[in-house]
Amino acid sequence: MTDFLNYVQREWGTIFSYTLEHLQLVGIAIVIAILIGVPLGIYLTTNKYLAETILQVASIIITIPSIALFGIMIPVLSMIGQGIGFLPALIALVLYSQLPIIRNTYTAIQNVDPNIRDAAKGIGMTTFQRLTKVEIPNALPLIMAGVRTATVLNIGIGAIAAFIGSGGLGVLINSGISRGNSNMVLAGAVFVSLLALVADFILKFIQARITPKGIK
């Protein structure tokens, strides 16, 4: 343990730099995934047949091992000179995020109390007003739960993405394995875990703050 703590103290600048890279990759991926997944989940509530198809596809994607998905994308993205590095890792994380975000959004909107919808219609709200002022606020806790799941999942998968040159904390794990340096491997694993815990805590706090008081 002393050797590990000494290593962290000695290499703190490098570890911090990798942590920022990891945060950048996961953060951008989650923002893109939300911009795609939440509107898609809302739209799917109007088309149950398409919803089943999209959710099945998303379920299949999330079962593909990350190394295999990276391997598939390398020859495809190589055609535009982006076979390895940040872009394939970003695309993979966005794809892996879709199931929890789409499924939770779809389920949350579907499960909004019909009486609340009827009351909104009764006071003359348009479809868009019902969506933005009634349905989404009531669905927020479950939607945020999906975002939290996707974020923690991506922090873990982001470490594997270092094998294709994306940077981040996975570099420590990869380099440590190559060099037989257990302190590097442990540092990468510990800080990935800490990052996941901190991210989940922050998102849980945000979820609590934005959830309407009436449905807490």
Secondary structure by P-SEA (a helix, b strand, c coil): caaaaaaaaaaaaaaaaaaaaaaaaaaaaaaaaaaccaaaaaaacccaaaaaaaaaaaaaaaaccaaaaaaaacccccccccccccaaaaaaaaaaaaaaaaaaaaaaaaaccaaaaaaaaaacccaaaaaaccccccaaaaaaaaaaaaaaaaaaaaaacccccccccaaaaaaaaaaccaaaaaaaaaaaaaaaaaaaaaaaaaaaaacccccc
